[in-house]
C-alpha cells in the first residue's frame, strides 16, 4: 500500500494524488484560489500525518507557520 496523499484546494473536496509530485503539479496549475492549498500525507502502514501548505510564490510545499 502506498502513502495516502490528499490534496485540498481552497474549500473543494480533497482529491487523492499518486505522489507528492503529482499534488505539486496540480497545485501549480491553479491560478487563483480562495483559501489555502493543503496536502495531507499519511504514511504507508499508518503513523503521523504530515500537512503542508503550497506556497504559490516559491512554487513549493511549506510547513505551516
C-alpha positions as CSV (number, residue, x, y, z in Angstrom):
1,X,0.0,0.0,0.0
2,X,1.3,3.5,-0.8
3,X,1.2,6.6,1.3
4,X,-2.2,8.3,1.3
5,X,-1.8,11.8,-0.3
6,X,-4.8,14.1,-0.2
7,X,-4.8,17.5,-1.9
8,X,-7.3,20.1,-0.8
9,X,-7.6,23.3,-2.9
10,X,-9.5,26.1,-1.1
11,X,-12.9,24.8,0.1
12,X,-13.1,22.0,-2.5
13,X,-13.3,18.3,-1.6
14,X,-9.9,16.5,-1.1
15,X,-8.5,14.7,-4.1
16,X,-6.2,11.7,-3.8
17,X,-2.9,12.1,-5.6
18,X,-0.4,9.4,-6.7
19,X,2.6,11.2,-5.3
20,X,3.7,14.5,-3.7
21,X,5.0,15.5,-7.2
22,X,1.5,14.8,-8.6
23,X,0.0,17.0,-5.9
24,X,2.5,19.7,-6.6
25,X,1.7,19.7,-10.3
26,X,-2.0,20.0,-9.6
27,X,-1.4,22.8,-7.1
28,X,0.9,24.7,-9.5
29,X,-1.9,24.5,-12.2
30,X,-4.3,26.5,-10.0
31,X,-4.3,30.2,-11.0
32,X,-6.4,31.7,-8.2
33,X,-7.9,30.1,-5.1
34,X,-9.9,31.4,-2.1
35,X,-8.1,29.9,0.8
36,X,-5.1,27.6,1.1
37,X,-3.8,24.7,-1.0
38,X,-3.1,21.9,1.5
39,X,-1.6,18.4,1.1
40,X,-2.0,15.8,3.8
41,X,0.3,12.8,3.8
42,X,-0.5,9.6,5.8
43,X,2.4,7.2,5.7
44,X,2.0,3.6,4.4
45,X,1.1,1.4,7.3
46,X,-0.2,4.3,9.4
47,X,1.6,6.8,11.6
48,X,1.6,10.6,12.0
49,X,0.0,12.6,9.2
50,X,2.0,15.4,7.7
51,X,0.3,18.6,6.5
52,X,1.9,21.1,4.1
53,X,0.7,24.3,2.5
54,X,1.5,25.2,-1.1
55,X,3.4,28.5,-1.4
56,X,2.5,29.9,-4.8
57,X,5.4,32.4,-4.7
58,X,8.0,29.7,-4.1
59,X,6.0,27.1,-6.1
60,X,6.8,24.5,-3.5
61,X,5.4,23.0,-0.3
62,X,6.0,24.8,3.0
63,X,5.4,23.8,6.6
64,X,2.6,25.6,8.5
65,X,3.9,28.6,10.5
